């Protein structure tokens, strides 16, 4: 990884305990969903697995000088639709990663998958390749809603995907479910959620449909979207159902029965992560330079296959408190000021004055020791809390 500019040495003083994850992006999908704002490209030809594998490993090699001596604790393979690629591809990819960088023996390795017969048949191969956590994008179990959302699977295919994942030996399974869908009542939303709960997965990502810019739904919103009052009713009813079913909420839209998604906790707690693949983003602390770096890769698969060189940006120190809080405010358990100092390289004094403002608004609980935690009101208004930390122009 090369800096695309000359920047003076910084003064950030990072700690030694920052976790390191690896994000791998696979940009292909069978069909672009109207709500999706991720870097995904509908298939026009067979996926060039061999070429993409070679480029991913080259991409990782380019990053090695920035992470010498560090070990990766989590891997997350997202998309796009990663399950479109073969088990053999992932076996070779994970072998190539292990040959180039240290990987913890118990590393969490997640693959995103969509329901569908062609993909479900690969679950055993994914498991054999070394993937130990699978995240299945059901989104809904209503055939009518799945059609509205532009999904290519139906209810029966979604249920079959979870059955096949379990049959393949996966015990750490996430289910993605949306709520506040067009025309959805509280009862219909709870039926979706109860179906997911009854699957006995270890983790649920339950989140509200949002109309993101540059999506088909943003340009032409679907009719009969629930109003704010109905959205709140669905959410509060769902929280009660999840709690009664043994799920603990540890992040704004994430719930677990026994253990969380450690890779995502790395994001939200301002851990480091290498990003490889078309359009992948990364974040790396650089103690050797006293700087914090953000990296991006070429978005289009064709451009990435031609040149995977990263574009690297040095994050200005005055912007770091906002970036830290953007993730930290998502975590139910909050954070410690010691972690803030270790992971930002800044003194806690750069955070405390604005925290005091948030406390005055009733959004942050009294600080005990060095533990910072949002109040229930602050957690509901997390976006407002984060906005306090925006750098003044």
N, C-alpha and C positions, 0 to 999 in steps of 0.2 A: 504494500500500500504506500503510495507516494503522496506527499502533500502537493496540492495543485497551486501552491503559492508559497511565499516566504513570510513567515510570521516570527516575531520575537519570542524568545523563551518566556513562558508564563510563570506565575508564582503560586499555582495551586499545589497544595500539600496533601496528597491522597493517602488514605490508610492502606493497609496490606490485606484486608479481608474482603475486598470487593468481588462478588461472585461473577463468573464469566459464563455466558451462554452462547449458543450458536443458533442463529436463525437461518434457515434454508428456504428460499422461495422457488416454487415451481409455478410458472405463470400461465399454464394452459388450463382450459376448462372446456367442457362440451358445449356449454351455452352460457352467455353472460346474463346473470339474473338482474332484473330491473332495479333492485335496491343496492347492488354491489358496487362499492367504490374502490375495491382492491385492484391491484395490478394483475388483471386476468385477461386472457386472450383466447377467444373461441378457436377450437381446432380447425385448421384448414388442410392439414396434412398430418401424416404420422409424426409423433413426437421424436425428435432426433436424440434418443437417449444417450447414445455413445458420445456424441459431441457435447451434450449438456453436462454429462458426468465429467468429461475432461476439463470443461471450462469451470465447473464448480470447484474442482480440486486446484486448478490454477488460481482461481479467485482466493481460495483459502491460503494457498502458498504466498500470495502477495501480502497477506495480512500477518503472516507469522512474525516478522520482525517487531511488530507492535505488541505481541503477546508472548514473547519468549518467557519460558519458565512458568507459565500459568496453565491451569488445567480447566477443561470445560466440564461444567457440572450438569448442564441441561442442553438438549437439542430440540428444536421445534421446527417441523417441516410444514410450511403453510403454503397457501396459494391464493387464486387458482385452485386446482384440484389435484393435490399430490398423489391421490390414490389412482390416478390415471396411469402413472408410471409403474413399471414392473417390480416385483420382489427382487429380481436379479439386479436391477438398477440400484436399489437401496442397499442390498448386500455389498455391492462393489463400492458404493458411496461411503458407507459407514466404515468399511475396511480401509478405504483411502484416508478418511478422517483420522482414524486411529493411528495410521502410519505416519501422520504428519504432526499431530498435536496430542497432548495428554488428555485423556478422557477418564473421568472418575468411574470406578468399577460399577457403582450403582447409579450412574447418570440416568436421569429421566429423558426418554427419547420419544417424542410425540409426533404422530402423523395425522394430519387432517384427512378425513375421508367423507365422501358423499355416498348415500345409498344408491344402489344400482347393481344389477346382476354382474356386469363385467368387472366392477371394482370389488364387490363383496367376495367374489371367488378368489381374490388375491390376499385376503386377510391372513391366511396361514403362512403365505410366503413373506408377508410383511413381518409377522412375528418371528419367523425363522431368520430373517435378515438382521434382527436385533432391536426392532422397534418394540417398546414395552408399554406404550400408552397410545390410545387411539381416540381421536375426537371426531364424532360423527355428526355431520350437519343436517339433522332432521328438519329443523326450523318450525315444522308443524306436523301434526298427525291427521289433519283435516285435508281430504282430497281437494275440496273447494279452495282452501287457503293456499295449498301447495300450487295449484294452478294459477292463482292470483299472483303468487310470488315468483312465478316463472320457473319453478323447480321441475326437473325432468323425472322425478320419482313420485310414487304415490305412497299412501299409508302402509300398504302391505310390504313394499320394498324397504321402507324405513324400519319397520319391525323386524324384517328378515336380516337387515344389516346388523342390528344389535345381537340377534341370535347367532349369526355367523361369527361375529367378533368374539363372543364368549366361547363358541365352539373351537375357535382358533387358539384359545388359551389366554386371551386378554382379560385381565382383571381390573386394570386401570382404564376405565372408559368414560369419556365425557360425551354428553348430549347437548347440542346447541338447540335452543328453543327460543322463538320470538314471541312477543306479545304486543297488544295494541295493533292488531292486524285489521285490515279493512272490514268493517261491519262486525267485528268480534265483540261479543258480550262477555261479561264476567264469567258466566257459566261455561262458555265455549273456551275461553282462555284457560280456565281451571281444568277442563277436560284434557286439553293438550298437556298441561303441566302434570296432571295425575298420570297420564299415559307414560310420560317420561320417568316419573318417580317409580311407577310399577315395573319399569325395566330393570330396576335395581342396579343402575350404574353408580359409579363411585363419585361422579362429579357432574354438575349441571351448570351450563352457562345460559342464563335466562335473561334476555335483554329486550328492550323495546325497539320496535321498528322505527328507524329514523330515515328521513329523506335527505340523504347526503348529496352535496353538490356534485355535478357531473355524473349523475345517474339518471336512468330513464324515469324513475319515480319522482325525482326532483323536478324534471322538466314537465312531467305530466303526472301529478299525484293521483293515486287511485282514489276512487270515491269512498265515502262513508268511513273515513278514518275516525277512531274514537277521539272525543274531546278530552281536555285535560282532566276533567272530573272523572270520566270513565277510566282513563289511563291510571289515575291514582287509585280508584277502586280495585282495578285488576291487580295492581302492584301490591297493595296492602293485603288483599285476600291471598295472593300468591305467597307473600312472605310468611303468613300464618301457616299455610299449607306446607311449605318447605320445612319450616321449623318443626311442625308436628310430625313430619316424616323423617326426621333425623338429619336434615341438612343444615350445616352451619354456613352462614354468610360471612365470607372473609374479604370480599371485594364488592364493588358496587353491583356487578352483575354475575358474580361467581359464587358457587355454593358447593360444599363437599361433604361427603359422609365420613371419610377417614383421613384423607390428605388432600392438600390443595394442588394446583398446578404450579410447580416450583419455577418453571421457566417464566411464567407470567408474573409471579411474585418478583422475580429478578428485574423485569421491566419496571414494575410499579415502585420498587424500593430503590431505584436508581442504580441497579447493578449494570455491569458492562455486558455487551453482546456483540459478537461478530455477525455481520449480515452478508450472506453470499447468495447469488442467484439474481435473475433479472429483476430490477427494481428494489432489491433488498436494501434496508437501512441498517446501520450499525451505530453503536455508541461505545467509545473506548476512552478510559482515563489513561493519560500518558504521563506517569510520574517522571520519566526521563526528560520530558519537555515541559513539565509543569502546566500541561494543557488538557482540556477536554475536547475530544474530537467526535463529530458526527460524520458518518459516511453514507453515500448513496451509490448505487450501481445503475447502469443504463437500464431503462424500463422495458424496452421492447425486446422480445426474445432474440430477434435477428441481430439487433445492435449489440446485445450482450454476448452473443456467440462470436461476434467479430472482435469485441474488445470489452473485457470485464473490469477495466481499470476503475478504481473508486474515485469519486469526487469527494474531497475531504474538507470539512469546515471546522474551524476552531470556534468553540462556543465562547462568547464573551463572558467573563466572570459575572458581570451584573445581570446576565440572563439566566444564570444557573439556578438561583433560588426558585424562580418560577418553574423551570423545567423539573426540578426536584419535586416541588409541591404538586405538579400536574399528575404525577403518579402516586405520591404519598397520600394524597387526599382520597384516593380510591380504596385504600386499605382500611378495613374496619378496625384493626388493632393499632393503627397509627405508626409512629416511628420514634426513634430516639435521636436526641441532638448529637450524640456520639456518632451515630450512623450518618447523620447529615454532614458532619465534619469530615468523616472518613471518605464518603462517597462523592462529595462535591469538591473537596480540597479547600473549603472555605471555613472561616470561623463561624461559630453559632451566632456571633454578634451580627452577621449579615442577614439573619432570619428573625431574630427576636423582636425587633421593633414592629414588624408587620404581623407577627404572631400576636403581639399585644393588641393590635387593632382587631384581629379576628376574635380574640377573647372578649374584647369590649362589645362585640356584636353578638356574643353568646354562641359563637361557632366553634371555639376551641376550649376544652376543659382545662382547669388549673393544671399546670405542669408539676408533676411529682417526680423528683429526681431529675431525669432528663427525658422522660417519656411525654410525647406530644400525641394527643388523640382528639379527634373531632367529637363534639357533642352530637346527640341525635339530630338536632337542628342543623348543625354544620354539615353532617353527612348527607342530609337531604338536600342541602344547598352547596354541595361540594364545588360546583362551578363558580359560585359567588366567592367562596373562600379562595380558590385558586386565582381568581381575577385580582385579588388584593396584591398579589406578588408580581403582577405585570410591571415591567420596567417603564417608568414614566418617560415619555418622549421629550 
